[in-house]
Amino acid sequence: MSFFSRKKRSSSSHAPSAPSLPESYDQRGQTYSTSHQSNYSQQQQQPYYGPGSGGVSSYGYSGFPPGTSPDIIRSFEMVDRDRSGFIDENELQQAISSGYQRFNIRTVRLLMFLFKNPNDSLRCGPKEFAALWSCLGQWRGIFERYDKDRSGKIDLFELRDALYSLGFAIPSSVLQVLISKYDDGSGRRVELNFDSFVECGMMLKGLTEKFKEKDKRHTGTTAFNYDEFMSMIIPFLVSYD
């Protein structure tokens, strides 16, 4: 299997494509299986990450895609206090964080980079926010599916299976490098919460899509010189840090 995602990205969108929800979830992705209710949705204080029925902004936004959930629009409006129609990284962090979990600013910057507005790379507009919110909902569904003990965290093997379900067949050596990023040096088993899972998965997705830009035939191999490599990787790393 190719290292990069099996799903092809639409050429008409500038935001990363999101994976489909597992079949064991209902349309809102809030149940883990038919046998028991997820405790994540019970803890969630903000509206659930995910698509919904149509809604209209209370102060005239026209940038939201048709059918955007009123909850998504409301979340955007709550943090866009200057009514500019755009939000920065701090406002985005506030919008997607909830009472039981706060997204690290590194993850937020990574999301801003991958879902960046083509006209303003430092801020996120309604279209990008709606795509990002929907994608987070679908990634949450994947996370809950592989968090089998319902601890709110996943270990190395659960991470491997979760990434594989997203289309990433990660070599064990690469997986070890990824998981080591979250090792606190205590000697305890390394586990990732949802924030770290998003950071890890989106990092893979962003780098993979950069690679796919060069691998036109999707063979899993390509060739580029040093300048091309640096030009491809450095903007990603700078935006992420």
Summary of the structure (lengths in Angstrom):
residues: 241
radius of gyration: 18.0
end to end distance: 30.7
largest distance: 53.6
contacts: 677
relative contact order: 0.16
helix: 45%
strand: 4%
